[in-house]
Amino acid sequence: MTHTAATPMRAIILFDSKTSGGSTDRLIDSIGQKLAETGAYVEKAKCKSTGDYSFVKEFDVVIMGAPIYYLVVSSELLGALIQSNLKSCLSGKKIALFLTCGSPELMANLLYLPQLKLNLIGSNIIAEKIFAPDQTSDPAVIAKYVDELNEAYRKGQ
Ligand SMILES: Cc1cc2nc3c(=O)[nH]c(=O)nc-3n(C[C@H](O)[C@H](O)[C@H](O)COP(=O)(O)O)c2cc1C
């Protein structure tokens, strides 16, 4: 299907967190709201490592992210990439990544982001962002991530 300016982007936010109503929950709500304001159709789904991700095929962009707990990306998202059909369902999709964590960005880029990216070799990653604790509720930081994502999406159309 060819997308024009009149065809809204369809985005799914796949996330995991052990904390209901925590910083990741609030962050994905803000990302979703900001994206919707730019005209996108947005849904969100909490990952299960053994889930069936066939529904992902209905979306143009897959936004994936989770917190770090004890040096590892939250287990249901990482597990889904390793154990489920998620990876095969991502074929041909534009992917945006995010992490929430307390470590400095350099450490997160070296230690945490590769845990996702090693499972996404060959994928079309159009945006990535490490959100520090004070950034998960910062409208300017969230808007910048959404703008980058939108711009990269449009360029790739
Ligand atoms: C039990 C626990 C372990 C954590 N371990 C790490 C860690 O190893 N590295 C890190 O950068 N941040 C770590 N954090 C910080 C979280 O990644 C960060 O606070 C995140 O935003 C929490 O997301 P949530 O509110 O959705 O649970 C940890 C937090 C908790 C509660």
The ligand as an ORCA input file, in Angstrom:
! r2SCAN-3c Opt
* xyz 0 1
  C      14.413     -3.005     40.553
  C      15.026     -1.967     39.649
  C      16.206     -2.237     38.988
  C      16.769     -1.272     38.139
  N      17.948     -1.557     37.500
  C      18.474     -0.628     36.663
  C      19.696     -0.897     35.981
  O      20.321     -1.942     36.115
  N      20.196      0.050     35.156
  C      19.545      1.250     34.973
  O      20.027      2.075     34.204
  N      18.387      1.528     35.593
  C      17.831      0.619     36.426
  N      16.648      0.892     37.069
  C      15.959      2.151     36.779
  C      14.774      1.921     35.849
  O      15.186      1.388     34.606
  C      14.033      3.241     35.594
  O      13.674      3.827     36.811
  C      12.811      3.008     34.733
  O      12.326      4.258     34.316
  C      11.718      2.263     35.496
  O      10.580      2.111     34.660
  P       9.131      1.765     35.274
  O       8.736      2.955     36.142
  O       8.244      1.603     34.111
  O       9.302      0.515     36.083
  C      16.105     -0.038     37.931
  C      14.898      0.209     38.611
  C      14.356     -0.730     39.438
  C      13.059     -0.428     40.155
*
